[in-house]
Amino acid sequence: MAKTPKSAPKPSAAARTHRERRRSLLLQLRLAVQKDKADRAERHAGLKRQPRQGRPRDRRASRR
């Protein structure tokens, strides 16, 4: 005999609270990582624009 699908019980207040907290923490983490990546990209872009001291860095031919 086939089993009939049963609806899941309603989540408790504690479960809803924990889920909301977890989601907000994950959102904060994602935003912090985005900000860190943007700052890092900005720093690296600034470094590349400055001329290097000494000999220019040329691409060397591959030894293979």
All heavy atoms as a GROMACS GRO file, in nm:
protein
  522
    1MET      N    1   0.084  -0.118   0.000
    1MET     CA    2   0.000   0.000   0.000
    1MET      C    3   0.089   0.124   0.000
    1MET      O    4   0.186   0.134   0.076
    1MET     CB    5  -0.089  -0.003   0.125
    1MET     CG    6  -0.194   0.101   0.127
    1MET     SD    7  -0.301   0.064   0.267
    1MET     CE    8  -0.428   0.177   0.234
    2ALA      N    9   0.058   0.222  -0.085
    2ALA     CA   10   0.140   0.342  -0.097
    2ALA      C   11   0.120   0.432   0.024
    2ALA      O   12   0.010   0.442   0.078
    2ALA     CB   13   0.102   0.418  -0.224
    3LYS      N   14   0.230   0.495   0.062
    3LYS     CA   15   0.223   0.586   0.177
    3LYS      C   16   0.171   0.722   0.130
    3LYS      O   17   0.210   0.770   0.024
    3LYS     CB   18   0.360   0.604   0.240
    3LYS     CG   19   0.413   0.477   0.305
    3LYS     CD   20   0.544   0.504   0.373
    3LYS     CE   21   0.594   0.380   0.442
    3LYS     NZ   22   0.721   0.401   0.508
    4THR      N   23   0.086   0.780   0.208
    4THR     CA   24   0.034   0.912   0.173
    4THR      C   25   0.129   1.018   0.229
    4THR      O   26   0.177   1.004   0.342
    4THR     CB   27  -0.107   0.934   0.230
    4THR    OG1   28  -0.101   0.914   0.370
    4THR    CG2   29  -0.205   0.836   0.168
    5PRO      N   30   0.155   1.123   0.152
    5PRO     CA   31   0.245   1.228   0.204
    5PRO      C   32   0.180   1.302   0.319
    5PRO      O   33   0.060   1.332   0.316
    5PRO     CB   34   0.266   1.319   0.084
    5PRO     CG   35   0.151   1.294  -0.006
    5PRO     CD   36   0.107   1.153   0.017
    6LYS      N   37   0.258   1.327   0.421
    6LYS     CA   38   0.207   1.400   0.538
    6LYS      C   39   0.276   1.534   0.545
    6LYS      O   40   0.396   1.546   0.516
    6LYS     CB   41   0.234   1.320   0.665
    6LYS     CG   42   0.159   1.189   0.669
    6LYS     CD   43   0.178   1.121   0.802
    6LYS     CE   44   0.091   0.997   0.806
    6LYS     NZ   45   0.166   0.879   0.841
    7SER      N   46   0.204   1.635   0.583
    7SER     CA   47   0.264   1.767   0.595
    7SER      C   48   0.354   1.771   0.719
    7SER      O   49   0.324   1.708   0.820
    7SER     CB   50   0.157   1.874   0.605
    7SER     OG   51   0.074   1.850   0.717
    8ALA      N   52   0.461   1.846   0.706
    8ALA     CA   53   0.555   1.858   0.817
    8ALA      C   54   0.493   1.942   0.928
    8ALA      O   55   0.411   2.031   0.902
    8ALA     CB   56   0.683   1.923   0.769
    9PRO      N   57   0.530   1.915   1.053
    9PRO     CA   58   0.475   1.997   1.162
    9PRO      C   59   0.527   2.141   1.153
    9PRO      O   60   0.634   2.165   1.096
    9PRO     CB   61   0.527   1.928   1.288
    9PRO     CG   62   0.645   1.851   1.245
    9PRO     CD   63   0.620   1.812   1.102
   10LYS      N   64   0.450   2.232   1.208
   10LYS     CA   65   0.491   2.373   1.206
   10LYS      C   66   0.618   2.389   1.289
   10LYS      O   67   0.631   2.327   1.395
   10LYS     CB   68   0.381   2.460   1.266
   10LYS     CG   69   0.253   2.463   1.185
   10LYS     CD   70   0.272   2.547   1.063
   10LYS     CE   71   0.142   2.551   0.984
   10LYS     NZ   72   0.161   2.607   0.852
   11PRO      N   73   0.713   2.470   1.241
   11PRO     CA   74   0.834   2.490   1.320
   11PRO      C   75   0.804   2.562   1.451
   11PRO      O   76   0.718   2.651   1.455
   11PRO     CB   77   0.925   2.572   1.230
   11PRO     CG   78   0.838   2.628   1.123
   11PRO     CD   79   0.716   2.542   1.115
   12SER      N   80   0.875   2.524   1.554
   12SER     CA   81   0.852   2.585   1.684
   12SER      C   82   0.909   2.728   1.685
   12SER      O   83   0.984   2.767   1.595
   12SER     CB   84   0.920   2.504   1.793
   12SER     OG   85   1.060   2.507   1.775
   13ALA      N   86   0.875   2.802   1.788
   13ALA     CA   87   0.924   2.939   1.800
   13ALA      C   88   1.076   2.941   1.811
   13ALA      O   89   1.143   3.026   1.753
   13ALA     CB   90   0.860   3.007   1.921
   14ALA      N   91   1.130   2.844   1.883
   14ALA     CA   92   1.276   2.839   1.899
   14ALA      C   93   1.343   2.810   1.766
   14ALA      O   94   1.445   2.872   1.731
   14ALA     CB   95   1.313   2.730   2.000
   15ALA      N   96   1.286   2.720   1.688
   15ALA     CA   97   1.344   2.688   1.557
   15ALA      C   98   1.339   2.809   1.465
   15ALA      O   99   1.435   2.837   1.392
   15ALA     CB  100   1.268   2.571   1.494
   16ARG      N  101   1.229   2.882   1.469
   16ARG     CA  102   1.218   3.003   1.385
   16ARG      C  103   1.321   3.107   1.428
   16ARG      O  104   1.385   3.171   1.345
   16ARG     CB  105   1.077   3.063   1.396
   16ARG     CG  106   0.974   2.988   1.314
   16ARG     CD  107   0.848   3.069   1.297
   16ARG     NE  108   0.792   3.117   1.423
   16ARG     CZ  109   0.698   3.054   1.493
   16ARG    NH1  110   0.648   2.940   1.451
   16ARG    NH2  111   0.654   3.105   1.606
   17THR      N  112   1.338   3.122   1.559
   17THR     CA  113   1.435   3.220   1.610
   17THR      C  114   1.577   3.184   1.568
   17THR      O  115   1.652   3.269   1.523
   17THR     CB  116   1.427   3.226   1.764
   17THR    OG1  117   1.292   3.253   1.802
   17THR    CG2  118   1.517   3.333   1.820
   18HIS      N  119   1.611   3.054   1.583
   18HIS     CA  120   1.745   3.011   1.546
   18HIS      C  121   1.770   3.028   1.398
   18HIS      O  122   1.879   3.069   1.357
   18HIS     CB  123   1.769   2.866   1.588
   18HIS     CG  124   1.775   2.847   1.737
   18HIS    ND1  125   1.846   2.931   1.819
   18HIS    CD2  126   1.720   2.755   1.818
   18HIS    CE1  127   1.834   2.892   1.945
   18HIS    NE2  128   1.758   2.785   1.947
   19ARG      N  129   1.670   2.996   1.316
   19ARG     CA  130   1.687   3.012   1.171
   19ARG      C  131   1.708   3.158   1.135
   19ARG      O  132   1.795   3.190   1.054
   19ARG     CB  133   1.565   2.957   1.097
   19ARG     CG  134   1.582   2.971   0.946
   19ARG     CD  135   1.457   2.934   0.870
   19ARG     NE  136   1.424   2.795   0.890
   19ARG     CZ  137   1.300   2.750   0.912
   19ARG    NH1  138   1.198   2.832   0.918
   19ARG    NH2  139   1.277   2.621   0.928
   20GLU      N  140   1.630   3.245   1.196
   20GLU     CA  141   1.643   3.389   1.169
   20GLU      C  142   1.782   3.439   1.209
   20GLU      O  143   1.847   3.514   1.136
   20GLU     CB  144   1.536   3.466   1.246
   20GLU     CG  145   1.532   3.613   1.217
   20GLU     CD  146   1.493   3.644   1.074
   20GLU    OE1  147   1.413   3.569   1.018
   20GLU    OE2  148   1.546   3.743   1.018
   21ARG      N  149   1.829   3.393   1.325
   21ARG     CA  150   1.961   3.435   1.372
   21ARG      C  151   2.071   3.383   1.279
   21ARG      O  152   2.163   3.455   1.243
   21ARG     CB  153   1.983   3.381   1.513
   21ARG     CG  154   2.113   3.423   1.575
   21ARG     CD  155   2.107   3.412   1.727
   21ARG     NE  156   2.232   3.460   1.782
   21ARG     CZ  157   2.322   3.380   1.840
   21ARG    NH1  158   2.297   3.252   1.852
   21ARG    NH2  159   2.433   3.429   1.887
   22ARG      N  160   2.059   3.257   1.239
   22ARG     CA  161   2.158   3.198   1.150
   22ARG      C  162   2.161   3.272   1.016
   22ARG      O  163   2.268   3.302   0.962
   22ARG     CB  164   2.125   3.051   1.128
   22ARG     CG  165   2.230   2.974   1.052
   22ARG     CD  166   2.206   2.825   1.059
   22ARG     NE  167   2.078   2.786   1.001
   22ARG     CZ  168   1.977   2.732   1.070
   22ARG    NH1  169   1.988   2.709   1.198
   22ARG    NH2  170   1.864   2.700   1.010
   23ARG      N  171   2.044   3.304   0.963
   23ARG     CA  172   2.039   3.376   0.836
   23ARG      C  173   2.101   3.514   0.847
   23ARG      O  174   2.172   3.558   0.757
   23ARG     CB  175   1.894   3.389   0.788
   23ARG     CG  176   1.839   3.261   0.730
   23ARG     CD  177   1.698   3.280   0.684
   23ARG     NE  178   1.647   3.158   0.624
   23ARG     CZ  179   1.521   3.140   0.589
   23ARG    NH1  180   1.432   3.235   0.606
   23ARG    NH2  181   1.483   3.026   0.535
   24SER      N  182   2.076   3.584   0.957
   24SER     CA  183   2.132   3.718   0.972
   24SER      C  184   2.284   3.711   0.987
   24SER      O  185   2.356   3.794   0.931
   24SER     CB  186   2.069   3.791   1.090
   24SER     OG  187   2.110   3.733   1.211
   25LEU      N  188   2.332   3.608   1.061
   25LEU     CA  189   2.477   3.594   1.076
   25LEU      C  190   2.544   3.561   0.943
   25LEU      O  191   2.650   3.614   0.910
   25LEU     CB  192   2.510   3.486   1.179
   25LEU     CG  193   2.482   3.522   1.324
   25LEU    CD1  194   2.502   3.401   1.414
   25LEU    CD2  195   2.570   3.636   1.368
   26LEU      N  196   2.481   3.474   0.864
   26LEU     CA  197   2.536   3.440   0.733
   26LEU      C  198   2.536   3.562   0.640
   26LEU      O  199   2.629   3.582   0.562
   26LEU     CB  200   2.458   3.325   0.670
   26LEU     CG  201   2.484   3.189   0.733
   26LEU    CD1  202   2.390   3.083   0.677
   26LEU    CD2  203   2.627   3.147   0.712
   27LEU      N  204   2.431   3.643   0.649
   27LEU     CA  205   2.426   3.765   0.568
   27LEU      C  206   2.539   3.859   0.607
   27LEU      O  207   2.608   3.914   0.520
   27LEU     CB  208   2.290   3.834   0.585
   27LEU     CG  209   2.274   3.968   0.514
   27LEU    CD1  210   2.283   3.951   0.364
   27LEU    CD2  211   2.145   4.035   0.553
   28GLN      N  212   2.560   3.878   0.737
   28GLN     CA  213   2.670   3.964   0.783
   28GLN      C  214   2.804   3.912   0.735
   28GLN      O  215   2.891   3.988   0.693
   28GLN     CB  216   2.670   3.973   0.935
   28GLN     CG  217   2.556   4.054   0.993
   28GLN     CD  218   2.555   4.047   1.144
   28GLN    OE1  219   2.648   3.996   1.207
   28GLN    NE2  220   2.448   4.098   1.205
   29LEU      N  221   2.820   3.779   0.740
   29LEU     CA  222   2.946   3.719   0.694
   29LEU      C  223   2.966   3.743   0.545
   29LEU      O  224   3.075   3.779   0.501
   29LEU     CB  225   2.944   3.570   0.725
   29LEU     CG  226   3.069   3.492   0.689
   29LEU    CD1  227   3.187   3.540   0.772
   29LEU    CD2  228   3.047   3.344   0.710
   30ARG      N  229   2.860   3.723   0.466
   30ARG     CA  230   2.871   3.746   0.321
   30ARG      C  231   2.907   3.890   0.291
   30ARG      O  232   2.991   3.919   0.205
   30ARG     CB  233   2.740   3.710   0.251
   30ARG     CG  234   2.723   3.563   0.225
   30ARG     CD  235   2.616   3.536   0.120
   30ARG     NE  236   2.492   3.605   0.147
   30ARG     CZ  237   2.392   3.556   0.220
   30ARG    NH1  238   2.401   3.437   0.274
   30ARG    NH2  239   2.281   3.626   0.238
   31LEU      N  240   2.843   3.984   0.361
   31LEU     CA  241   2.872   4.126   0.338
   31LEU      C  242   3.016   4.159   0.378
   31LEU      O  243   3.084   4.236   0.310
   31LEU     CB  244   2.773   4.213   0.416
   31LEU     CG  245   2.629   4.207   0.367
   31LEU    CD1  246   2.539   4.288   0.459
   31LEU    CD2  247   2.618   4.257   0.224
   32ALA      N  248   3.063   4.101   0.488
   32ALA     CA  249   3.201   4.127   0.532
   32ALA      C  250   3.300   4.074   0.430
   32ALA      O  251   3.400   4.140   0.398
   32ALA     CB  252   3.225   4.062   0.668
   33VAL      N  253   3.274   3.956   0.374
   33VAL     CA  254   3.364   3.898   0.273
   33VAL      C  255   3.363   3.983   0.147
   33VAL      O  256   3.468   4.010   0.088
   33VAL     CB  257   3.323   3.752   0.242
   33VAL    CG1  258   3.395   3.700   0.120
   33VAL    CG2  259   3.351   3.663   0.361
   34GLN      N  260   3.244   4.030   0.106
   34GLN     CA  261   3.236   4.118  -0.012
   34GLN      C  262   3.319   4.244   0.009
   34GLN      O  263   3.394   4.286  -0.079
   34GLN     CB  264   3.091   4.159  -0.038
   34GLN     CG  265   3.010   4.057  -0.113
   34GLN     CD  266   2.868   4.106  -0.137
   34GLN    OE1  267   2.829   4.213  -0.090
   34GLN    NE2  268   2.791   4.026  -0.208
   35LYS      N  269   3.306   4.304   0.128
   35LYS     CA  270   3.378   4.427   0.157
   35LYS      C  271   3.529   4.402   0.157
   35LYS      O  272   3.607   4.479   0.102
   35LYS     CB  273   3.334   4.482   0.292
   35LYS     CG  274   3.391   4.616   0.326
   35LYS     CD  275   3.330   4.671   0.453
   35LYS     CE  276   3.385   4.808   0.480
   35LYS     NZ  277   3.452   4.818   0.609
   36ASP      N  278   3.570   4.290   0.218
   36ASP     CA  279   3.711   4.257   0.223
   36ASP      C  280   3.767   4.234   0.083
   36ASP      O  281   3.876   4.283   0.050
   36ASP     CB  282   3.731   4.131   0.308
   36ASP     CG  283   3.876   4.100   0.332
   36ASP    OD1  284   3.952   4.194   0.357
   36ASP    OD2  285   3.913   3.981   0.327
   37LYS      N  286   3.691   4.165  -0.002
   37LYS     CA  287   3.737   4.140  -0.138
   37LYS      C  288   3.748   4.271  -0.215
   37LYS      O  289   3.843   4.291  -0.292
   37LYS     CB  290   3.641   4.046  -0.211
   37LYS     CG  291   3.656   3.902  -0.172
   37LYS     CD  292   3.553   3.818  -0.242
   37LYS     CE  293   3.620   3.714  -0.326
   37LYS     NZ  294   3.524   3.626  -0.393
   38ALA      N  295   3.652   4.361  -0.197
   38ALA     CA  296   3.656   4.490  -0.267
   38ALA      C  297   3.777   4.571  -0.221
   38ALA      O  298   3.848   4.630  -0.304
   38ALA     CB  299   3.527   4.567  -0.241
   39ASP      N  300   3.803   4.573  -0.090
   39ASP     CA  301   3.919   4.647  -0.039
   39ASP      C  302   4.049   4.588  -0.093
   39ASP      O  303   4.139   4.660  -0.134
   39ASP     CB  304   3.922   4.642   0.115
   39ASP     CG  305   3.810   4.723   0.178
   39ASP    OD1  306   3.749   4.804   0.105
   39ASP    OD2  307   3.785   4.704   0.298
   40ARG      N  308   4.056   4.455  -0.094
   40ARG     CA  309   4.177   4.389  -0.142
   40ARG      C  310   4.199   4.418  -0.291
   40ARG      O  311   4.310   4.447  -0.334
   40ARG     CB  312   4.165   4.240  -0.119
   40ARG     CG  313   4.287   4.161  -0.155
   40ARG     CD  314   4.266   4.017  -0.120
   40ARG     NE  315   4.253   4.003   0.024
   40ARG     CZ  316   4.320   3.916   0.097
   40ARG    NH1  317   4.403   3.834   0.040
   40ARG    NH2  318   4.304   3.910   0.227
   41ALA      N  319   4.092   4.411  -0.369
   41ALA     CA  320   4.103   4.439  -0.512
   41ALA      C  321   4.148   4.583  -0.535
   41ALA      O  322   4.230   4.612  -0.623
   41ALA     CB  323   3.970   4.412  -0.582
   42GLU      N  324   4.093   4.673  -0.454
   42GLU     CA  325   4.131   4.815  -0.466
   42GLU      C  326   4.279   4.834  -0.432
   42GLU      O  327   4.350   4.907  -0.502
   42GLU     CB  328   4.044   4.897  -0.372
   42GLU     CG  329   4.045   5.045  -0.400
   42GLU     CD  330   3.945   5.118  -0.313
   42GLU    OE1  331   3.828   5.077  -0.308
   42GLU    OE2  332   3.986   5.217  -0.248
   43ARG      N  333   4.324   4.769  -0.326
   43ARG     CA  334   4.465   4.779  -0.288
   43ARG      C  335   4.555   4.725  -0.399
   43ARG      O  336   4.655   4.787  -0.436
   43ARG     CB  337   4.490   4.699  -0.160
   43ARG     CG  338   4.486   4.782  -0.034
   43ARG     CD  339   4.559   4.715   0.081
   43ARG     NE  340   4.538   4.572   0.092
   43ARG     CZ  341   4.441   4.514   0.160
   43ARG    NH1  342   4.350   4.588   0.220
   43ARG    NH2  343   4.432   4.383   0.168
   44HIS      N  344   4.520   4.610  -0.454
   44HIS     CA  345   4.603   4.550  -0.558
   44HIS      C  346   4.602   4.636  -0.684
   44HIS      O  347   4.705   4.648  -0.751
   44HIS     CB  348   4.557   4.408  -0.589
   44HIS     CG  349   4.603   4.310  -0.487
   44HIS    ND1  350   4.729   4.262  -0.483
   44HIS    CD2  351   4.538   4.252  -0.382
   44HIS    CE1  352   4.743   4.178  -0.381
   44HIS    NE2  353   4.628   4.171  -0.319
   45ALA      N  354   4.489   4.694  -0.718
   45ALA     CA  355   4.483   4.780  -0.836
   45ALA      C  356   4.572   4.902  -0.815
   45ALA      O  357   4.640   4.947  -0.908
   45ALA     CB  358   4.338   4.824  -0.862
   46GLY      N  359   4.575   4.956  -0.694
   46GLY     CA  360   4.661   5.069  -0.664
   46GLY      C  361   4.808   5.034  -0.674
   46GLY      O  362   4.888   5.114  -0.720
   47LEU      N  363   4.843   4.912  -0.635
   47LEU     CA  364   4.983   4.871  -0.641
   47LEU      C  365   5.031   4.858  -0.785
   47LEU      O  366   5.143   4.893  -0.817
   47LEU     CB  367   5.001   4.735  -0.572
   47LEU     CG  368   4.992   4.736  -0.420
   47LEU    CD1  369   5.003   4.593  -0.368
   47LEU    CD2  370   5.103   4.821  -0.361
   48LYS      N  371   4.945   4.810  -0.873
   48LYS     CA  372   4.986   4.787  -1.010
   48LYS      C  373   5.009   4.917  -1.086
   48LYS      O  374   5.083   4.921  -1.182
   48LYS     CB  375   4.882   4.703  -1.083
   48LYS     CG  376   4.886   4.557  -1.041
   48LYS     CD  377   4.789   4.475  -1.118
   48LYS     CE  378   4.792   4.331  -1.070
   48LYS     NZ  379   4.692   4.249  -1.132
   49ARG      N  380   4.942   5.022  -1.045
   49ARG     CA  381   4.954   5.149  -1.117
   49ARG      C  382   5.088   5.217  -1.088
   49ARG      O  383   5.134   5.298  -1.166
   49ARG     CB  384   4.840   5.242  -1.079
   49ARG     CG  385   4.718   5.219  -1.165
   49ARG     CD  386   4.616   5.327  -1.145
   49ARG     NE  387   4.489   5.264  -1.113
   49ARG     CZ  388   4.423   5.278  -1.000
   49ARG    NH1  389   4.470   5.356  -0.906
   49ARG    NH2  390   4.311   5.217  -0.980
   50GLN      N  391   5.149   5.190  -0.975
   50GLN     CA  392   5.274   5.257  -0.938
   50GLN      C  393   5.390   5.195  -1.016
   50GLN      O  394   5.395   5.073  -1.034
   50GLN     CB  395   5.300   5.241  -0.789
   50GLN     CG  396   5.196   5.310  -0.703
   50GLN     CD  397   5.213   5.274  -0.558
   50GLN    OE1  398   5.290   5.186  -0.523
   50GLN    NE2  399   5.139   5.341  -0.471
   51PRO      N  400   5.484   5.277  -1.065
   51PRO     CA  401   5.597   5.220  -1.138
   51PRO      C  402   5.689   5.142  -1.045
   51PRO      O  403   5.706   5.177  -0.929
   51PRO     CB  404   5.667   5.344  -1.195
   51PRO     CG  405   5.626   5.455  -1.107
   51PRO     CD  406   5.489   5.422  -1.056
   52ARG      N  407   5.746   5.037  -1.100
   52ARG     CA  408   5.839   4.956  -1.021
   52ARG      C  409   5.975   5.024  -1.013
   52ARG      O  410   6.017   5.092  -1.106
   52ARG     CB  411   5.858   4.820  -1.086
   52ARG     CG  412   5.747   4.722  -1.052
   52ARG     CD  413   5.766   4.593  -1.130
   52ARG     NE  414   5.898   4.536  -1.113
   52ARG     CZ  415   5.930   4.446  -1.021
   52ARG    NH1  416   5.839   4.406  -0.937
   52ARG    NH2  417   6.052   4.397  -1.013
   53GLN      N  418   6.044   5.001  -0.902
   53GLN     CA  419   6.179   5.054  -0.885
   53GLN      C  420   6.278   4.959  -0.953
   53GLN      O  421   6.258   4.838  -0.953
   53GLN     CB  422   6.214   5.065  -0.737
   53GLN     CG  423   6.123   5.161  -0.661
   53GLN     CD  424   6.142   5.304  -0.706
   53GLN    OE1  425   6.250   5.344  -0.743
   53GLN    NE2  426   6.033   5.380  -0.708
   54GLY      N  427   6.381   5.014  -1.014
   54GLY     CA  428   6.485   4.930  -1.074
   54GLY      C  429   6.447   4.885  -1.213
   54GLY      O  430   6.377   4.954  -1.287
   55ARG      N  431   6.496   4.765  -1.250
   55ARG     CA  432   6.473   4.714  -1.385
   55ARG      C  433   6.326   4.682  -1.406
   55ARG      O  434   6.260   4.632  -1.316
   55ARG     CB  435   6.556   4.589  -1.407
   55ARG     CG  436   6.704   4.616  -1.406
   55ARG     CD  437   6.784   4.489  -1.423
   55ARG     NE  438   6.739   4.414  -1.540
   55ARG     CZ  439   6.762   4.286  -1.559
   55ARG    NH1  440   6.828   4.216  -1.468
   55ARG    NH2  441   6.722   4.225  -1.668
   56PRO      N  442   6.275   4.705  -1.525
   56PRO     CA  443   6.136   4.667  -1.552
   56PRO      C  444   6.122   4.515  -1.554
   56PRO      O  445   6.217   4.445  -1.591
   56PRO     CB  446   6.108   4.727  -1.689
   56PRO     CG  447   6.240   4.743  -1.752
   56PRO     CD  448   6.337   4.769  -1.641
   57ARG      N  449   6.009   4.469  -1.515
   57ARG     CA  450   5.986   4.325  -1.511
   57ARG      C  451   5.937   4.281  -1.648
   57ARG      O  452   5.828   4.316  -1.690
   57ARG     CB  453   5.882   4.292  -1.405
   57ARG     CG  454   5.853   4.144  -1.394
   57ARG     CD  455   5.771   4.112  -1.273
   57ARG     NE  456   5.661   4.208  -1.258
   57ARG     CZ  457   5.583   4.209  -1.154
   57ARG    NH1  458   5.598   4.125  -1.056
   57ARG    NH2  459   5.485   4.297  -1.144
   58ASP      N  460   6.019   4.208  -1.721
   58ASP     CA  461   5.982   4.158  -1.853
   58ASP      C  462   5.939   4.014  -1.841
   58ASP      O  463   5.984   3.941  -1.753
   58ASP     CB  464   6.100   4.166  -1.949
   58ASP     CG  465   6.142   4.309  -1.974
   58ASP    OD1  466   6.056   4.397  -1.971
   58ASP    OD2  467   6.262   4.331  -1.998
   59ARG      N  468   5.858   3.972  -1.935
   59ARG     CA  469   5.821   3.831  -1.939
   59ARG      C  470   5.938   3.755  -1.998
   59ARG      O  471   5.986   3.788  -2.104
   59ARG     CB  472   5.698   3.811  -2.025
   59ARG     CG  473   5.571   3.840  -1.951
   59ARG     CD  474   5.452   3.792  -2.033
   59ARG     NE  475   5.336   3.789  -1.949
   59ARG     CZ  476   5.283   3.676  -1.903
   59ARG    NH1  477   5.334   3.560  -1.937
   59ARG    NH2  478   5.178   3.679  -1.826
   60ARG      N  479   5.976   3.650  -1.928
   60ARG     CA  480   6.085   3.568  -1.979
   60ARG      C  481   6.028   3.455  -2.064
   60ARG      O  482   5.919   3.407  -2.037
   60ARG     CB  483   6.165   3.508  -1.863
   60ARG     CG  484   6.236   3.613  -1.783
   60ARG     CD  485   6.339   3.549  -1.692
   60ARG     NE  486   6.391   3.651  -1.601
   60ARG     CZ  487   6.369   3.651  -1.471
   60ARG    NH1  488   6.297   3.558  -1.416
   60ARG    NH2  489   6.419   3.747  -1.396
   61ALA      N  490   6.102   3.414  -2.165
   61ALA     CA  491   6.059   3.302  -2.248
   61ALA      C  492   6.056   3.176  -2.163
   61ALA      O  493   6.140   3.158  -2.074
   61ALA     CB  494   6.153   3.286  -2.366
   62SER      N  495   5.964   3.090  -2.192
   62SER     CA  496   5.955   2.964  -2.120
   62SER      C  497   6.076   2.877  -2.153
   62SER      O  498   6.127   2.879  -2.265
   62SER     CB  499   5.827   2.891  -2.161
   62SER     OG  500   5.824   2.765  -2.102
   63ARG      N  501   6.122   2.802  -2.056
   63ARG     CA  502   6.238   2.715  -2.079
   63ARG      C  503   6.200   2.590  -2.156
   63ARG      O  504   6.285   2.516  -2.200
   63ARG     CB  505   6.301   2.676  -1.945
   63ARG     CG  506   6.368   2.794  -1.880
   63ARG     CD  507   6.420   2.756  -1.743
   63ARG     NE  508   6.481   2.875  -1.682
   63ARG     CZ  509   6.609   2.884  -1.653
   63ARG    NH1  510   6.690   2.784  -1.680
   63ARG    NH2  511   6.657   2.993  -1.598
   64ARG      N  512   6.074   2.562  -2.166
   64ARG     CA  513   6.032   2.442  -2.238
   64ARG      C  514   6.018   2.470  -2.385
   64ARG      O  515   5.978   2.572  -2.429
   64ARG     CB  516   5.897   2.393  -2.186
   64ARG     CG  517   5.910   2.332  -2.050
   64ARG     CD  518   5.777   2.276  -2.011
   64ARG     NE  519   5.797   2.180  -1.904
   64ARG     CZ  520   5.698   2.112  -1.851
   64ARG    NH1  521   5.576   2.128  -1.895
   64ARG    NH2  522   5.722   2.027  -1.756
   0.00000   0.00000   0.00000
